[in-house]
Amino acid sequence: MDNKMYHSLLNLKEALGETTDGVKSRAGELITELLEDFQEKSTDYQHELEEYIMDKPLKSMGLAIGFGILIGKFIL
């Protein structure tokens, strides 16, 4: 293999490596953003649920018992 082709292949290898690193870095950033969004939304839902339970304790208890019975029927 001549020297010019060898250097061209080395340059191509380096460019591909940089592109791959860029893609991995961006994928990591996207995953981090998604996890942060998920954590924020789950915290919001938790607060909404806590407020609902405090505002309507009997209805919440009835729903919990109903779901418990329903899940129990599926398990047994």
mmCIF file of the N, C-alpha and C atoms, coordinates in Angstrom:
data_MODEL
# 
_entry.id   MODEL 
# 
loop_
_atom_site.group_PDB 
_atom_site.id 
_atom_site.type_symbol 
_atom_site.label_atom_id 
_atom_site.label_alt_id 
_atom_site.label_comp_id 
_atom_site.label_asym_id 
_atom_site.label_entity_id 
_atom_site.label_seq_id 
_atom_site.pdbx_PDB_ins_code 
_atom_site.Cartn_x 
_atom_site.Cartn_y 
_atom_site.Cartn_z 
_atom_site.occupancy 
_atom_site.B_iso_or_equiv 
_atom_site.pdbx_formal_charge 
_atom_site.auth_seq_id 
_atom_site.auth_comp_id 
_atom_site.auth_asym_id 
_atom_site.auth_atom_id 
_atom_site.pdbx_PDB_model_num 
ATOM 1   N N  . MET A 1 1  ? 0.862   -1.167  0.000  1.00 0.00 ? 1  MET A N  1 
ATOM 2   C CA . MET A 1 1  ? 0.000   0.000   0.000  1.00 0.00 ? 1  MET A CA 1 
ATOM 3   C C  . MET A 1 1  ? 0.909   1.230   0.000  1.00 0.00 ? 1  MET A C  1 
ATOM 4   N N  . ASP A 1 2  ? 0.571   2.176   -0.880 1.00 0.00 ? 2  ASP A N  1 
ATOM 5   C CA . ASP A 1 2  ? 1.445   3.346   -0.934 1.00 0.00 ? 2  ASP A CA 1 
ATOM 6   C C  . ASP A 1 2  ? 1.185   4.282   0.240  1.00 0.00 ? 2  ASP A C  1 
ATOM 7   N N  . ASN A 1 3  ? 2.123   5.153   0.461  1.00 0.00 ? 3  ASN A N  1 
ATOM 8   C CA . ASN A 1 3  ? 2.124   6.024   1.629  1.00 0.00 ? 3  ASN A CA 1 
ATOM 9   C C  . ASN A 1 3  ? 0.932   6.988   1.619  1.00 0.00 ? 3  ASN A C  1 
ATOM 10  N N  . LYS A 1 4  ? 0.552   7.507   0.436  1.00 0.00 ? 4  LYS A N  1 
ATOM 11  C CA . LYS A 1 4  ? -0.551  8.458   0.326  1.00 0.00 ? 4  LYS A CA 1 
ATOM 12  C C  . LYS A 1 4  ? -1.873  7.801   0.721  1.00 0.00 ? 4  LYS A C  1 
ATOM 13  N N  . MET A 1 5  ? -2.084  6.586   0.259  1.00 0.00 ? 5  MET A N  1 
ATOM 14  C CA . MET A 1 5  ? -3.322  5.872   0.582  1.00 0.00 ? 5  MET A CA 1 
ATOM 15  C C  . MET A 1 5  ? -3.363  5.550   2.073  1.00 0.00 ? 5  MET A C  1 
ATOM 16  N N  . TYR A 1 6  ? -2.236  5.178   2.612  1.00 0.00 ? 6  TYR A N  1 
ATOM 17  C CA . TYR A 1 6  ? -2.147  4.860   4.028  1.00 0.00 ? 6  TYR A CA 1 
ATOM 18  C C  . TYR A 1 6  ? -2.541  6.071   4.873  1.00 0.00 ? 6  TYR A C  1 
ATOM 19  N N  . HIS A 1 7  ? -2.017  7.252   4.533  1.00 0.00 ? 7  HIS A N  1 
ATOM 20  C CA . HIS A 1 7  ? -2.344  8.463   5.286  1.00 0.00 ? 7  HIS A CA 1 
ATOM 21  C C  . HIS A 1 7  ? -3.817  8.841   5.107  1.00 0.00 ? 7  HIS A C  1 
ATOM 22  N N  . SER A 1 8  ? -4.344  8.618   3.913  1.00 0.00 ? 8  SER A N  1 
ATOM 23  C CA . SER A 1 8  ? -5.766  8.897   3.684  1.00 0.00 ? 8  SER A CA 1 
ATOM 24  C C  . SER A 1 8  ? -6.632  8.003   4.565  1.00 0.00 ? 8  SER A C  1 
ATOM 25  N N  . LEU A 1 9  ? -6.251  6.736   4.664  1.00 0.00 ? 9  LEU A N  1 
ATOM 26  C CA . LEU A 1 9  ? -6.995  5.809   5.516  1.00 0.00 ? 9  LEU A CA 1 
ATOM 27  C C  . LEU A 1 9  ? -6.877  6.193   6.990  1.00 0.00 ? 9  LEU A C  1 
ATOM 28  N N  . LEU A 1 10 ? -5.706  6.634   7.408  1.00 0.00 ? 10 LEU A N  1 
ATOM 29  C CA . LEU A 1 10 ? -5.529  7.092   8.790  1.00 0.00 ? 10 LEU A CA 1 
ATOM 30  C C  . LEU A 1 10 ? -6.391  8.322   9.072  1.00 0.00 ? 10 LEU A C  1 
ATOM 31  N N  . ASN A 1 11 ? -6.427  9.254   8.126  1.00 0.00 ? 11 ASN A N  1 
ATOM 32  C CA . ASN A 1 11 ? -7.265  10.447  8.303  1.00 0.00 ? 11 ASN A CA 1 
ATOM 33  C C  . ASN A 1 11 ? -8.740  10.073  8.376  1.00 0.00 ? 11 ASN A C  1 
ATOM 34  N N  . LEU A 1 12 ? -9.155  9.122   7.554  1.00 0.00 ? 12 LEU A N  1 
ATOM 35  C CA . LEU A 1 12 ? -10.534 8.657   7.570  1.00 0.00 ? 12 LEU A CA 1 
ATOM 36  C C  . LEU A 1 12 ? -10.855 8.000   8.908  1.00 0.00 ? 12 LEU A C  1 
ATOM 37  N N  . LYS A 1 13 ? -9.930  7.195   9.409  1.00 0.00 ? 13 LYS A N  1 
ATOM 38  C CA . LYS A 1 13 ? -10.116 6.536   10.699 1.00 0.00 ? 13 LYS A CA 1 
ATOM 39  C C  . LYS A 1 13 ? -10.266 7.562   11.815 1.00 0.00 ? 13 LYS A C  1 
ATOM 40  N N  . GLU A 1 14 ? -9.451  8.597   11.808 1.00 0.00 ? 14 GLU A N  1 
ATOM 41  C CA . GLU A 1 14 ? -9.534  9.643   12.829 1.00 0.00 ? 14 GLU A CA 1 
ATOM 42  C C  . GLU A 1 14 ? -10.852 10.406  12.731 1.00 0.00 ? 14 GLU A C  1 
ATOM 43  N N  . ALA A 1 15 ? -11.278 10.711  11.501 1.00 0.00 ? 15 ALA A N  1 
ATOM 44  C CA . ALA A 1 15 ? -12.535 11.443  11.310 1.00 0.00 ? 15 ALA A CA 1 
ATOM 45  C C  . ALA A 1 15 ? -13.716 10.613  11.796 1.00 0.00 ? 15 ALA A C  1 
ATOM 46  N N  . LEU A 1 16 ? -13.695 9.330   11.500 1.00 0.00 ? 16 LEU A N  1 
ATOM 47  C CA . LEU A 1 16 ? -14.763 8.446   11.969 1.00 0.00 ? 16 LEU A CA 1 
ATOM 48  C C  . LEU A 1 16 ? -14.766 8.347   13.486 1.00 0.00 ? 16 LEU A C  1 
ATOM 49  N N  . GLY A 1 17 ? -13.594 8.291   14.080 1.00 0.00 ? 17 GLY A N  1 
ATOM 50  C CA . GLY A 1 17 ? -13.489 8.244   15.540 1.00 0.00 ? 17 GLY A CA 1 
ATOM 51  C C  . GLY A 1 17 ? -14.055 9.496   16.175 1.00 0.00 ? 17 GLY A C  1 
ATOM 52  N N  . GLU A 1 18 ? -13.759 10.657  15.598 1.00 0.00 ? 18 GLU A N  1 
ATOM 53  C CA . GLU A 1 18 ? -14.283 11.919  16.133 1.00 0.00 ? 18 GLU A CA 1 
ATOM 54  C C  . GLU A 1 18 ? -15.799 11.975  15.990 1.00 0.00 ? 18 GLU A C  1 
ATOM 55  N N  . THR A 1 19 ? -16.301 11.511  14.842 1.00 0.00 ? 19 THR A N  1 
ATOM 56  C CA . THR A 1 19 ? -17.751 11.498  14.625 1.00 0.00 ? 19 THR A CA 1 
ATOM 57  C C  . THR A 1 19 ? -18.431 10.573  15.620 1.00 0.00 ? 19 THR A C  1 
ATOM 58  N N  . THR A 1 20 ? -17.857 9.413   15.833 1.00 0.00 ? 20 THR A N  1 
ATOM 59  C CA . THR A 1 20 ? -18.411 8.458   16.785 1.00 0.00 ? 20 THR A CA 1 
ATOM 60  C C  . THR A 1 20 ? -18.423 9.045   18.191 1.00 0.00 ? 20 THR A C  1 
ATOM 61  N N  . ASP A 1 21 ? -17.340 9.707   18.561 1.00 0.00 ? 21 ASP A N  1 
ATOM 62  C CA . ASP A 1 21 ? -17.279 10.338  19.886 1.00 0.00 ? 21 ASP A CA 1 
ATOM 63  C C  . ASP A 1 21 ? -18.344 11.418  20.022 1.00 0.00 ? 21 ASP A C  1 
ATOM 64  N N  . GLY A 1 22 ? -18.561 12.176  18.947 1.00 0.00 ? 22 GLY A N  1 
ATOM 65  C CA . GLY A 1 22 ? -19.584 13.215  18.974 1.00 0.00 ? 22 GLY A CA 1 
ATOM 66  C C  . GLY A 1 22 ? -20.973 12.632  19.138 1.00 0.00 ? 22 GLY A C  1 
ATOM 67  N N  . VAL A 1 23 ? -21.238 11.538  18.437 1.00 0.00 ? 23 VAL A N  1 
ATOM 68  C CA . VAL A 1 23 ? -22.545 10.883  18.535 1.00 0.00 ? 23 VAL A CA 1 
ATOM 69  C C  . VAL A 1 23 ? -22.748 10.328  19.940 1.00 0.00 ? 23 VAL A C  1 
ATOM 70  N N  . LYS A 1 24 ? -21.730 9.690   20.491 1.00 0.00 ? 24 LYS A N  1 
ATOM 71  C CA . LYS A 1 24 ? -21.836 9.144   21.848 1.00 0.00 ? 24 LYS A CA 1 
ATOM 72  C C  . LYS A 1 24 ? -22.069 10.259  22.859 1.00 0.00 ? 24 LYS A C  1 
ATOM 73  N N  . SER A 1 25 ? -21.375 11.367  22.675 1.00 0.00 ? 25 SER A N  1 
ATOM 74  C CA . SER A 1 25 ? -21.528 12.487  23.596 1.00 0.00 ? 25 SER A CA 1 
ATOM 75  C C  . SER A 1 25 ? -22.943 13.054  23.527 1.00 0.00 ? 25 SER A C  1 
ATOM 76  N N  . ARG A 1 26 ? -23.461 13.236  22.323 1.00 0.00 ? 26 ARG A N  1 
ATOM 77  C CA . ARG A 1 26 ? -24.821 13.786  22.160 1.00 0.00 ? 26 ARG A CA 1 
ATOM 78  C C  . ARG A 1 26 ? -25.856 12.810  22.706 1.00 0.00 ? 26 ARG A C  1 
ATOM 79  N N  . ALA A 1 27 ? -25.655 11.515  22.469 1.00 0.00 ? 27 ALA A N  1 
ATOM 80  C CA . ALA A 1 27 ? -26.591 10.513  22.998 1.00 0.00 ? 27 ALA A CA 1 
ATOM 81  C C  . ALA A 1 27 ? -26.605 10.570  24.525 1.00 0.00 ? 27 ALA A C  1 
ATOM 82  N N  . GLY A 1 28 ? -25.444 10.716  25.129 1.00 0.00 ? 28 GLY A N  1 
ATOM 83  C CA . GLY A 1 28 ? -25.365 10.829  26.582 1.00 0.00 ? 28 GLY A CA 1 
ATOM 84  C C  . GLY A 1 28 ? -26.086 12.070  27.089 1.00 0.00 ? 28 GLY A C  1 
ATOM 85  N N  . GLU A 1 29 ? -25.943 13.179  26.365 1.00 0.00 ? 29 GLU A N  1 
ATOM 86  C CA . GLU A 1 29 ? -26.640 14.409  26.755 1.00 0.00 ? 29 GLU A CA 1 
ATOM 87  C C  . GLU A 1 29 ? -28.156 14.226  26.664 1.00 0.00 ? 29 GLU A C  1 
ATOM 88  N N  . LEU A 1 30 ? -28.615 13.597  25.582 1.00 0.00 ? 30 LEU A N  1 
ATOM 89  C CA . LEU A 1 30 ? -30.053 13.368  25.414 1.00 0.00 ? 30 LEU A CA 1 
ATOM 90  C C  . LEU A 1 30 ? -30.615 12.472  26.513 1.00 0.00 ? 30 LEU A C  1 
ATOM 91  N N  . ILE A 1 31 ? -29.886 11.427  26.853 1.00 0.00 ? 31 ILE A N  1 
ATOM 92  C CA . ILE A 1 31 ? -30.335 10.516  27.907 1.00 0.00 ? 31 ILE A CA 1 
ATOM 93  C C  . ILE A 1 31 ? -30.397 11.260  29.247 1.00 0.00 ? 31 ILE A C  1 
ATOM 94  N N  . THR A 1 32 ? -29.416 12.081  29.514 1.00 0.00 ? 32 THR A N  1 
ATOM 95  C CA . THR A 1 32 ? -29.408 12.866  30.748 1.00 0.00 ? 32 THR A CA 1 
ATOM 96  C C  . THR A 1 32 ? -30.613 13.807  30.793 1.00 0.00 ? 32 THR A C  1 
ATOM 97  N N  . GLU A 1 33 ? -30.897 14.483  29.665 1.00 0.00 ? 33 GLU A N  1 
ATOM 98  C CA . GLU A 1 33 ? -32.058 15.375  29.610 1.00 0.00 ? 33 GLU A CA 1 
ATOM 99  C C  . GLU A 1 33 ? -33.358 14.610  29.836 1.00 0.00 ? 33 GLU A C  1 
ATOM 100 N N  . LEU A 1 34 ? -33.473 13.443  29.194 1.00 0.00 ? 34 LEU A N  1 
ATOM 101 C CA . LEU A 1 34 ? -34.685 12.642  29.358 1.00 0.00 ? 34 LEU A CA 1 
ATOM 102 C C  . LEU A 1 34 ? -34.862 12.192  30.797 1.00 0.00 ? 34 LEU A C  1 
ATOM 103 N N  . LEU A 1 35 ? -33.790 11.770  31.429 1.00 0.00 ? 35 LEU A N  1 
ATOM 104 C CA . LEU A 1 35 ? -33.869 11.345  32.835 1.00 0.00 ? 35 LEU A CA 1 
ATOM 105 C C  . LEU A 1 35 ? -34.253 12.499  33.750 1.00 0.00 ? 35 LEU A C  1 
ATOM 106 N N  . GLU A 1 36 ? -33.706 13.681  33.488 1.00 0.00 ? 36 GLU A N  1 
ATOM 107 C CA . GLU A 1 36 ? -34.054 14.849  34.298 1.00 0.00 ? 36 GLU A CA 1 
ATOM 108 C C  . GLU A 1 36 ? -35.524 15.206  34.114 1.00 0.00 ? 36 GLU A C  1 
ATOM 109 N N  . ASP A 1 37 ? -36.010 15.172  32.866 1.00 0.00 ? 37 ASP A N  1 
ATOM 110 C CA . ASP A 1 37 ? -37.428 15.451  32.603 1.00 0.00 ? 37 ASP A CA 1 
ATOM 111 C C  . ASP A 1 37 ? -38.322 14.427  33.299 1.00 0.00 ? 37 ASP A C  1 
ATOM 112 N N  . PHE A 1 38 ? -37.935 13.167  33.206 1.00 0.00 ? 38 PHE A N  1 
ATOM 113 C CA . PHE A 1 38 ? -38.712 12.101  33.839 1.00 0.00 ? 38 PHE A CA 1 
ATOM 114 C C  . PHE A 1 38 ? -38.763 12.295  35.351 1.00 0.00 ? 38 PHE A C  1 
ATOM 115 N N  . GLN A 1 39 ? -37.629 12.625  35.937 1.00 0.00 ? 39 GLN A N  1 
ATOM 116 C CA . GLN A 1 39 ? -37.574 12.829  37.386 1.00 0.00 ? 39 GLN A CA 1 
ATOM 117 C C  . GLN A 1 39 ? -38.449 14.015  37.789 1.00 0.00 ? 39 GLN A C  1 
ATOM 118 N N  . GLU A 1 40 ? -38.390 15.095  37.016 1.00 0.00 ? 40 GLU A N  1 
ATOM 119 C CA . GLU A 1 40 ? -39.199 16.278  37.317 1.00 0.00 ? 40 GLU A CA 1 
ATOM 120 C C  . GLU A 1 40 ? -40.697 15.963  37.213 1.00 0.00 ? 40 GLU A C  1 
ATOM 121 N N  . LYS A 1 41 ? -41.085 15.272  36.144 1.00 0.00 ? 41 LYS A N  1 
ATOM 122 C CA . LYS A 1 41 ? -42.496 14.937  35.969 1.00 0.00 ? 41 LYS A CA 1 
ATOM 123 C C  . LYS A 1 41 ? -42.981 13.960  37.030 1.00 0.00 ? 41 LYS A C  1 
ATOM 124 N N  . SER A 1 42 ? -42.150 12.990  37.381 1.00 0.00 ? 42 SER A N  1 
ATOM 125 C CA . SER A 1 42 ? -42.579 12.035  38.405 1.00 0.00 ? 42 SER A CA 1 
ATOM 126 C C  . SER A 1 42 ? -42.732 12.726  39.766 1.00 0.00 ? 42 SER A C  1 
ATOM 127 N N  . THR A 1 43 ? -41.879 13.697  40.049 1.00 0.00 ? 43 THR A N  1 
ATOM 128 C CA . THR A 1 43 ? -42.009 14.463  41.289 1.00 0.00 ? 43 THR A CA 1 
ATOM 129 C C  . THR A 1 43 ? -43.298 15.286  41.267 1.00 0.00 ? 43 THR A C  1 
ATOM 130 N N  . ASP A 1 44 ? -43.599 15.886  40.110 1.00 0.00 ? 44 ASP A N  1 
ATOM 131 C CA . ASP A 1 44 ? -44.844 16.649  39.979 1.00 0.00 ? 44 ASP A CA 1 
ATOM 132 C C  . ASP A 1 44 ? -46.058 15.750  40.197 1.00 0.00 ? 44 ASP A C  1 
ATOM 133 N N  . TYR A 1 45 ? -46.055 14.562  39.573 1.00 0.00 ? 45 TYR A N  1 
ATOM 134 C CA . TYR A 1 45 ? -47.166 13.622  39.746 1.00 0.00 ? 45 TYR A CA 1 
ATOM 135 C C  . TYR A 1 45 ? -47.307 13.176  41.198 1.00 0.00 ? 45 TYR A C  1 
ATOM 136 N N  . GLN A 1 46 ? -46.185 12.990  41.857 1.00 0.00 ? 46 GLN A N  1 
ATOM 137 C CA . GLN A 1 46 ? -46.217 12.579  43.260 1.00 0.00 ? 46 GLN A CA 1 
ATOM 138 C C  . GLN A 1 46 ? -46.885 13.664  44.107 1.00 0.00 ? 46 GLN A C  1 
ATOM 139 N N  . HIS A 1 47 ? -46.530 14.911  43.857 1.00 0.00 ? 47 HIS A N  1 
ATOM 140 C CA . HIS A 1 47 ? -47.129 16.014  44.625 1.00 0.00 ? 47 HIS A CA 1 
ATOM 141 C C  . HIS A 1 47 ? -48.630 16.125  44.336 1.00 0.00 ? 47 HIS A C  1 
ATOM 142 N N  . GLU A 1 48 ? -49.000 15.951  43.059 1.00 0.00 ? 48 GLU A N  1 
ATOM 143 C CA . GLU A 1 48 ? -50.422 15.995  42.707 1.00 0.00 ? 48 GLU A CA 1 
ATOM 144 C C  . GLU A 1 48 ? -51.195 14.875  43.402 1.00 0.00 ? 48 GLU A C  1 
ATOM 145 N N  . LEU A 1 49 ? -50.615 13.696  43.446 1.00 0.00 ? 49 LEU A N  1 
ATOM 146 C CA . LEU A 1 49 ? -51.254 12.560  44.097 1.00 0.00 ? 49 LEU A CA 1 
ATOM 147 C C  . LEU A 1 49 ? -51.402 12.811  45.603 1.00 0.00 ? 49 LEU A C  1 
ATOM 148 N N  . GLU A 1 50 ? -50.351 13.348  46.214 1.00 0.00 ? 50 GLU A N  1 
ATOM 149 C CA . GLU A 1 50 ? -50.420 13.652  47.645 1.00 0.00 ? 50 GLU A CA 1 
ATOM 150 C C  . GLU A 1 50 ? -51.520 14.672  47.937 1.00 0.00 ? 50 GLU A C  1 
ATOM 151 N N  . GLU A 1 51 ? -51.638 15.689  47.078 1.00 0.00 ? 51 GLU A N  1 
ATOM 152 C CA . GLU A 1 51 ? -52.692 16.688  47.262 1.00 0.00 ? 51 GLU A CA 1 
ATOM 153 C C  . GLU A 1 51 ? -54.073 16.063  47.113 1.00 0.00 ? 51 GLU A C  1 
ATOM 154 N N  . TYR A 1 52 ? -54.232 15.195  46.119 1.00 0.00 ? 52 TYR A N  1 
ATOM 155 C CA . TYR A 1 52 ? -55.511 14.533  45.886 1.00 0.00 ? 52 TYR A CA 1 
ATOM 156 C C  . TYR A 1 52 ? -55.908 13.684  47.098 1.00 0.00 ? 52 TYR A C  1 
ATOM 157 N N  . ILE A 1 53 ? -54.929 12.951  47.629 1.00 0.00 ? 53 ILE A N  1 
ATOM 158 C CA . ILE A 1 53 ? -55.204 12.092  48.789 1.00 0.00 ? 53 ILE A CA 1 
ATOM 159 C C  . ILE A 1 53 ? -55.600 12.938  49.998 1.00 0.00 ? 53 ILE A C  1 
ATOM 160 N N  . MET A 1 54 ? -54.951 14.071  50.179 1.00 0.00 ? 54 MET A N  1 
ATOM 161 C CA . MET A 1 54 ? -55.293 14.933  51.318 1.00 0.00 ? 54 MET A CA 1 
ATOM 162 C C  . MET A 1 54 ? -56.653 15.600  51.130 1.00 0.00 ? 54 MET A C  1 
ATOM 163 N N  . ASP A 1 55 ? -56.978 15.944  49.878 1.00 0.00 ? 55 ASP A N  1 
ATOM 164 C CA . ASP A 1 55 ? -58.269 16.592  49.607 1.00 0.00 ? 55 ASP A CA 1 
ATOM 165 C C  . ASP A 1 55 ? -59.433 15.603  49.676 1.00 0.00 ? 55 ASP A C  1 
ATOM 166 N N  . LYS A 1 56 ? -59.209 14.367  49.253 1.00 0.00 ? 56 LYS A N  1 
ATOM 167 C CA . LYS A 1 56 ? -60.283 13.366  49.192 1.00 0.00 ? 56 LYS A CA 1 
ATOM 168 C C  . LYS A 1 56 ? -59.804 12.037  49.783 1.00 0.00 ? 56 LYS A C  1 
ATOM 169 N N  . PRO A 1 57 ? -59.635 11.984  51.099 1.00 0.00 ? 57 PRO A N  1 
ATOM 170 C CA . PRO A 1 57 ? -59.072 10.785  51.715 1.00 0.00 ? 57 PRO A CA 1 
ATOM 171 C C  . PRO A 1 57 ? -59.973 9.542   51.581 1.00 0.00 ? 57 PRO A C  1 
ATOM 172 N N  . LEU A 1 58 ? -61.270 9.707   51.714 1.00 0.00 ? 58 LEU A N  1 
ATOM 173 C CA . LEU A 1 58 ? -62.158 8.539   51.636 1.00 0.00 ? 58 LEU A CA 1 
ATOM 174 C C  . LEU A 1 58 ? -62.205 7.970   50.221 1.00 0.00 ? 58 LEU A C  1 
ATOM 175 N N  . LYS A 1 59 ? -62.298 8.851   49.240 1.00 0.00 ? 59 LYS A N  1 
ATOM 176 C CA . LYS A 1 59 ? -62.306 8.391   47.852 1.00 0.00 ? 59 LYS A CA 1 
ATOM 177 C C  . LYS A 1 59 ? -60.973 7.708   47.517 1.00 0.00 ? 59 LYS A C  1 
ATOM 178 N N  . SER A 1 60 ? -59.870 8.280   47.990 1.00 0.00 ? 60 SER A N  1 
ATOM 179 C CA . SER A 1 60 ? -58.550 7.695   47.749 1.00 0.00 ? 60 SER A CA 1 
ATOM 180 C C  . SER A 1 60 ? -58.444 6.309   48.371 1.00 0.00 ? 60 SER A C  1 
ATOM 181 N N  . MET A 1 61 ? -58.972 6.180   49.584 1.00 0.00 ? 61 MET A N  1 
ATOM 182 C CA . MET A 1 61 ? -58.938 4.893   50.277 1.00 0.00 ? 61 MET A CA 1 
ATOM 183 C C  . MET A 1 61 ? -59.798 3.866   49.527 1.00 0.00 ? 61 MET A C  1 
ATOM 184 N N  . GLY A 1 62 ? -60.962 4.301   49.062 1.00 0.00 ? 62 GLY A N  1 
ATOM 185 C CA . GLY A 1 62 ? -61.832 3.410   48.295 1.00 0.00 ? 62 GLY A CA 1 
ATOM 186 C C  . GLY A 1 62 ? -61.168 2.939   47.007 1.00 0.00 ? 62 GLY A C  1 
ATOM 187 N N  . LEU A 1 63 ? -60.503 3.862   46.319 1.00 0.00 ? 63 LEU A N  1 
ATOM 188 C CA . LEU A 1 63 ? -59.786 3.484   45.091 1.00 0.00 ? 63 LEU A CA 1 
ATOM 189 C C  . LEU A 1 63 ? -58.663 2.498   45.394 1.00 0.00 ? 63 LEU A C  1 
ATOM 190 N N  . ALA A 1 64 ? -57.936 2.748   46.473 1.00 0.00 ? 64 ALA A N  1 
ATOM 191 C CA . ALA A 1 64 ? -56.835 1.855   46.838 1.00 0.00 ? 64 ALA A CA 1 
ATOM 192 C C  . ALA A 1 64 ? -57.356 0.460   47.157 1.00 0.00 ? 64 ALA A C  1 
ATOM 193 N N  . ILE A 1 65 ? -58.449 0.392   47.902 1.00 0.00 ? 65 ILE A N  1 
ATOM 194 C CA . ILE A 1 65 ? -59.034 -0.914  48.237 1.00 0.00 ? 65 ILE A CA 1 
ATOM 195 C C  . ILE A 1 65 ? -59.532 -1.605  46.971 1.00 0.00 ? 65 ILE A C  1 
ATOM 196 N N  . GLY A 1 66 ? -60.196 -0.834  46.092 1.00 0.00 ? 66 GLY A N  1 
ATOM 197 C CA . GLY A 1 66 ? -60.698 -1.404  44.836 1.00 0.00 ? 66 GLY A CA 1 
ATOM 198 C C  . GLY A 1 66 ? -59.584 -1.959  43.972 1.00 0.00 ? 66 GLY A C  1 
ATOM 199 N N  . PHE A 1 67 ? -58.508 -1.188  43.825 1.00 0.00 ? 67 PHE A N  1 
ATOM 200 C CA . PHE A 1 67 ? -57.373 -1.682  43.043 1.00 0.00 ? 67 PHE A CA 1 
ATOM 201 C C  . PHE A 1 67 ? -56.731 -2.893  43.703 1.00 0.00 ? 67 PHE A C  1 
ATOM 202 N N  . GLY A 1 68 ? -56.678 -2.891  45.011 1.00 0.00 ? 68 GLY A N  1 
ATOM 203 C CA . GLY A 1 68 ? -56.118 -4.037  45.729 1.00 0.00 ? 68 GLY A CA 1 
ATOM 204 C C  . GLY A 1 68 ? -56.919 -5.296  45.475 1.00 0.00 ? 68 GLY A C  1 
ATOM 205 N N  . ILE A 1 69 ? -58.241 -5.173  45.519 1.00 0.00 ? 69 ILE A N  1 
ATOM 206 C CA . ILE A 1 69 ? -59.101 -6.337  45.250 1.00 0.00 ? 69 ILE A CA 1 
ATOM 207 C C  . ILE A 1 69 ? -58.930 -6.798  43.814 1.00 0.00 ? 69 ILE A C  1 
ATOM 208 N N  . LEU A 1 70 ? -58.897 -5.842  42.879 1.00 0.00 ? 70 LEU A N  1 
ATOM 209 C CA . LEU A 1 70 ? -58.733 -6.180  41.459 1.00 0.00 ? 70 LEU A CA 1 
ATOM 210 C C  . LEU A 1 70 ? -57.409 -6.888  41.198 1.00 0.00 ? 70 LEU A C  1 
ATOM 211 N N  . ILE A 1 71 ? -56.355 -6.372  41.743 1.00 0.00 ? 71 ILE A N  1 
ATOM 212 C CA . ILE A 1 71 ? -55.028 -7.000  41.572 1.00 0.00 ? 71 ILE A CA 1 
ATOM 213 C C  . ILE A 1 71 ? -55.010 -8.371  42.244 1.00 0.00 ? 71 ILE A C  1 
ATOM 214 N N  . GLY A 1 72 ? -55.647 -8.473  43.413 1.00 0.00 ? 72 GLY A N  1 
ATOM 215 C CA . GLY A 1 72 ? -55.721 -9.769  44.108 1.00 0.00 ? 72 GLY A CA 1 
ATOM 216 C C  . GLY A 1 72 ? -56.428 -10.814 43.290 1.00 0.00 ? 72 GLY A C  1 
ATOM 217 N N  . LYS A 1 73 ? -57.472 -10.445 42.579 1.00 0.00 ? 73 LYS A N  1 
ATOM 218 C CA . LYS A 1 73 ? -58.202 -11.400 41.727 1.00 0.00 ? 73 LYS A CA 1 
ATOM 219 C C  . LYS A 1 73 ? -57.334 -11.881 40.572 1.00 0.00 ? 73 LYS A C  1 
ATOM 220 N N  . PHE A 1 74 ? -56.527 -10.976 40.019 1.00 0.00 ? 74 PHE A N  1 
ATOM 221 C CA . PHE A 1 74 ? -55.650 -11.377 38.900 1.00 0.00 ? 74 PHE A CA 1 
ATOM 222 C C  . PHE A 1 74 ? -54.527 -12.291 39.370 1.00 0.00 ? 74 PHE A C  1 
ATOM 223 N N  . ILE A 1 75 ? -54.047 -12.071 40.569 1.00 0.00 ? 75 ILE A N  1 
ATOM 224 C CA . ILE A 1 75 ? -52.941 -12.889 41.095 1.00 0.00 ? 75 ILE A CA 1 
ATOM 225 C C  . ILE A 1 75 ? -53.432 -14.274 41.505 1.00 0.00 ? 75 ILE A C  1 
ATOM 226 N N  . LEU A 1 76 ? -54.568 -14.323 42.110 1.00 0.00 ? 76 LEU A N  1 
ATOM 227 C CA . LEU A 1 76 ? -55.097 -15.606 42.590 1.00 0.00 ? 76 LEU A CA 1 
ATOM 228 C C  . LEU A 1 76 ? -55.912 -16.184 41.505 1.00 0.00 ? 76 LEU A C  1 
# 
